[in-house]
Amino acid sequence: MAGQEGAPAPEDPERRTRRRRRSRRSSRSETDAAGGERRARRSSDGTATTDAATAKRGATERKGGTGKSSAAAGRSRNLSASATGSRKKPSKKKPSKKKKAPARARDQERRLPTQREVSAGGVVYRRGDDGIEVVLASRRTRRGDLAWGLAKGGIEPGESREEAALREVREETGLDAAIEADLGDTRYIYVWEDVRIRKRVHFFLMRHTGGDVEDRDDEMEEVRWFPLERARKRAAYRGERDVLARAAELLR
């Protein structure tokens, strides 16, 4: 029996097989097309990424390299600026020179002839109700100042130190005295009439025995008795102040 009318005829097996093949080919084609599209997309994405990275590196290189390279370049520029002398060199101050005497004056002083002198004098004292007093005589200096000091003078040929001291005291103060002790000497240098004088003066402690201060030569302007301590302060020269201090030690 061929079959009932109006019922669907059974499908041809060969036709079904062709349909399945066509279906598989279509699916494979769609799959291949999708894969190709994905590959194309990945390829395009990779190319874009690579192009972006390359462009970024190029921009960085144009700007001067990476951050580390830029810092190194900055330090190099700073060092170059320092080396070229951008900082000012400290100025050296010349040391101040002390004023010296003119060379002509020094040379003239060195050329001065030198002369040695030896003199003798005395500290004449007396004891009174108010204590010990000593004699000082005053004379004018080359500048016109009044200087108080002890009586003294040069030793003449044939005289001893003691004899010269008593004579000078008598001439300069008008007083007579007797030597009681040796007070040592003083040494100093001065210039007189373009001659350098190296002087040594021997002093003696003398006790007043008589005479009158009005009976003296004209070399001294004034002769006066002073309390011993006041005389030590009034004497104009340090060497004679030292001699008066020695006399004070002996008279205590």
Contacts in CASP RR format, 6 or more apart in sequence:
PFRMAT RR
TARGET T0000
AUTHOR 0000-0000-0000
METHOD contacts of the structure
MODEL  1
MAGQEGAPAPEDPERRTRRRRRSRRSSRSETDAAGGERRARRSSDGTATT
DAATAKRGATERKGGTGKSSAAAGRSRNLSASATGSRKKPSKKKPSKKKK
APARARDQERRLPTQREVSAGGVVYRRGDDGIEVVLASRRTRRGDLAWGL
AKGGIEPGESREEAALREVREETGLDAAIEADLGDTRYIYVWEDVRIRKR
VHFFLMRHTGGDVEDRDDEMEEVRWFPLERARKRAAYRGERDVLARAAEL
LR
60 66 0 8 1.000
63 70 0 8 1.000
64 70 0 8 1.000
64 73 0 8 1.000
100 106 0 8 1.000
109 196 0 8 1.000
112 191 0 8 1.000
112 194 0 8 1.000
112 195 0 8 1.000
112 196 0 8 1.000
113 194 0 8 1.000
113 195 0 8 1.000
113 196 0 8 1.000
114 195 0 8 1.000
114 196 0 8 1.000
114 197 0 8 1.000
114 198 0 8 1.000
115 195 0 8 1.000
115 196 0 8 1.000
115 197 0 8 1.000
115 198 0 8 1.000
116 197 0 8 1.000
116 198 0 8 1.000
116 199 0 8 1.000
116 200 0 8 1.000
117 154 0 8 1.000
117 197 0 8 1.000
117 198 0 8 1.000
117 199 0 8 1.000
117 200 0 8 1.000
118 154 0 8 1.000
118 155 0 8 1.000
118 199 0 8 1.000
118 200 0 8 1.000
118 201 0 8 1.000
118 202 0 8 1.000
119 152 0 8 1.000
119 153 0 8 1.000
119 154 0 8 1.000
119 155 0 8 1.000
119 164 0 8 1.000
119 168 0 8 1.000
119 199 0 8 1.000
119 200 0 8 1.000
119 201 0 8 1.000
119 202 0 8 1.000
120 152 0 8 1.000
120 153 0 8 1.000
120 154 0 8 1.000
120 155 0 8 1.000
120 161 0 8 1.000
120 162 0 8 1.000
120 164 0 8 1.000
120 165 0 8 1.000
120 168 0 8 1.000
120 201 0 8 1.000
120 202 0 8 1.000
120 203 0 8 1.000
120 204 0 8 1.000
121 150 0 8 1.000
121 151 0 8 1.000
121 152 0 8 1.000
121 153 0 8 1.000
121 164 0 8 1.000
121 165 0 8 1.000
121 168 0 8 1.000
121 169 0 8 1.000
121 201 0 8 1.000
121 202 0 8 1.000
121 203 0 8 1.000
121 204 0 8 1.000
122 150 0 8 1.000
122 151 0 8 1.000
122 152 0 8 1.000
122 165 0 8 1.000
122 168 0 8 1.000
122 169 0 8 1.000
122 177 0 8 1.000
122 183 0 8 1.000
122 203 0 8 1.000
122 204 0 8 1.000
122 205 0 8 1.000
122 206 0 8 1.000
123 134 0 8 1.000
123 150 0 8 1.000
123 183 0 8 1.000
123 203 0 8 1.000
123 204 0 8 1.000
123 205 0 8 1.000
123 206 0 8 1.000
123 243 0 8 1.000
123 244 0 8 1.000
123 247 0 8 1.000
124 134 0 8 1.000
124 135 0 8 1.000
124 151 0 8 1.000
124 169 0 8 1.000
124 173 0 8 1.000
124 175 0 8 1.000
124 177 0 8 1.000
124 206 0 8 1.000
124 207 0 8 1.000
124 208 0 8 1.000
125 132 0 8 1.000
125 133 0 8 1.000
125 134 0 8 1.000
125 135 0 8 1.000
125 205 0 8 1.000
125 206 0 8 1.000
125 207 0 8 1.000
125 208 0 8 1.000
125 228 0 8 1.000
125 247 0 8 1.000
125 251 0 8 1.000
126 132 0 8 1.000
126 133 0 8 1.000
126 134 0 8 1.000
126 207 0 8 1.000
126 208 0 8 1.000
126 225 0 8 1.000
127 133 0 8 1.000
130 227 0 8 1.000
131 227 0 8 1.000
131 228 0 8 1.000
132 227 0 8 1.000
132 228 0 8 1.000
132 251 0 8 1.000
133 225 0 8 1.000
133 226 0 8 1.000
133 227 0 8 1.000
133 228 0 8 1.000
133 231 0 8 1.000
134 225 0 8 1.000
134 226 0 8 1.000
134 228 0 8 1.000
134 231 0 8 1.000
134 244 0 8 1.000
134 247 0 8 1.000
135 151 0 8 1.000
135 173 0 8 1.000
135 175 0 8 1.000
135 208 0 8 1.000
135 213 0 8 1.000
135 223 0 8 1.000
135 224 0 8 1.000
135 225 0 8 1.000
135 226 0 8 1.000
136 148 0 8 1.000
136 149 0 8 1.000
136 150 0 8 1.000
136 223 0 8 1.000
136 224 0 8 1.000
136 226 0 8 1.000
136 231 0 8 1.000
136 234 0 8 1.000
136 235 0 8 1.000
137 148 0 8 1.000
137 149 0 8 1.000
137 150 0 8 1.000
137 151 0 8 1.000
137 172 0 8 1.000
137 173 0 8 1.000
137 216 0 8 1.000
137 220 0 8 1.000
137 222 0 8 1.000
137 223 0 8 1.000
138 146 0 8 1.000
138 147 0 8 1.000
138 148 0 8 1.000
138 149 0 8 1.000
138 220 0 8 1.000
138 221 0 8 1.000
138 222 0 8 1.000
138 223 0 8 1.000
138 224 0 8 1.000
139 146 0 8 1.000
139 147 0 8 1.000
139 219 0 8 1.000
139 220 0 8 1.000
139 221 0 8 1.000
140 146 0 8 1.000
140 147 0 8 1.000
140 221 0 8 1.000
141 147 0 8 1.000
146 221 0 8 1.000
147 236 0 8 1.000
147 237 0 8 1.000
148 234 0 8 1.000
148 235 0 8 1.000
148 236 0 8 1.000
149 235 0 8 1.000
149 236 0 8 1.000
149 237 0 8 1.000
149 240 0 8 1.000
150 203 0 8 1.000
150 235 0 8 1.000
150 240 0 8 1.000
150 243 0 8 1.000
150 244 0 8 1.000
151 168 0 8 1.000
151 169 0 8 1.000
151 172 0 8 1.000
151 173 0 8 1.000
152 165 0 8 1.000
152 168 0 8 1.000
152 172 0 8 1.000
152 201 0 8 1.000
152 203 0 8 1.000
153 164 0 8 1.000
153 168 0 8 1.000
153 172 0 8 1.000
153 201 0 8 1.000
154 164 0 8 1.000
154 168 0 8 1.000
155 161 0 8 1.000
155 164 0 8 1.000
156 164 0 8 1.000
159 167 0 8 1.000
161 202 0 8 1.000
161 204 0 8 1.000
162 179 0 8 1.000
162 204 0 8 1.000
165 179 0 8 1.000
165 202 0 8 1.000
165 203 0 8 1.000
165 204 0 8 1.000
165 206 0 8 1.000
166 177 0 8 1.000
166 179 0 8 1.000
166 206 0 8 1.000
169 175 0 8 1.000
169 177 0 8 1.000
169 206 0 8 1.000
170 176 0 8 1.000
171 216 0 8 1.000
171 217 0 8 1.000
171 219 0 8 1.000
172 216 0 8 1.000
172 217 0 8 1.000
172 219 0 8 1.000
172 220 0 8 1.000
172 223 0 8 1.000
173 213 0 8 1.000
173 216 0 8 1.000
173 220 0 8 1.000
173 223 0 8 1.000
174 211 0 8 1.000
174 212 0 8 1.000
174 213 0 8 1.000
174 214 0 8 1.000
174 215 0 8 1.000
174 216 0 8 1.000
174 223 0 8 1.000
175 208 0 8 1.000
175 210 0 8 1.000
175 211 0 8 1.000
175 212 0 8 1.000
175 213 0 8 1.000
176 208 0 8 1.000
176 209 0 8 1.000
176 210 0 8 1.000
176 211 0 8 1.000
177 206 0 8 1.000
177 207 0 8 1.000
177 208 0 8 1.000
177 209 0 8 1.000
177 210 0 8 1.000
178 206 0 8 1.000
178 207 0 8 1.000
178 209 0 8 1.000
179 204 0 8 1.000
179 205 0 8 1.000
179 206 0 8 1.000
180 204 0 8 1.000
180 205 0 8 1.000
180 206 0 8 1.000
180 207 0 8 1.000
181 204 0 8 1.000
181 205 0 8 1.000
181 250 0 8 1.000
182 202 0 8 1.000
182 203 0 8 1.000
182 204 0 8 1.000
182 205 0 8 1.000
183 203 0 8 1.000
183 204 0 8 1.000
183 205 0 8 1.000
183 243 0 8 1.000
183 246 0 8 1.000
183 247 0 8 1.000
183 250 0 8 1.000
184 202 0 8 1.000
184 203 0 8 1.000
184 243 0 8 1.000
184 246 0 8 1.000
185 200 0 8 1.000
185 201 0 8 1.000
185 202 0 8 1.000
185 203 0 8 1.000
186 200 0 8 1.000
186 201 0 8 1.000
186 203 0 8 1.000
186 237 0 8 1.000
186 239 0 8 1.000
186 240 0 8 1.000
186 242 0 8 1.000
186 243 0 8 1.000
187 198 0 8 1.000
187 199 0 8 1.000
187 200 0 8 1.000
187 201 0 8 1.000
188 199 0 8 1.000
188 237 0 8 1.000
188 239 0 8 1.000
189 196 0 8 1.000
189 197 0 8 1.000
189 198 0 8 1.000
189 199 0 8 1.000
190 196 0 8 1.000
190 197 0 8 1.000
190 199 0 8 1.000
191 197 0 8 1.000
203 243 0 8 1.000
205 247 0 8 1.000
205 250 0 8 1.000
205 251 0 8 1.000
213 223 0 8 1.000
213 224 0 8 1.000
216 223 0 8 1.000
226 234 0 8 1.000
228 244 0 8 1.000
228 247 0 8 1.000
228 248 0 8 1.000
228 251 0 8 1.000
229 248 0 8 1.000
231 244 0 8 1.000
232 241 0 8 1.000
232 244 0 8 1.000
232 245 0 8 1.000
232 248 0 8 1.000
233 241 0 8 1.000
235 241 0 8 1.000
235 244 0 8 1.000
END
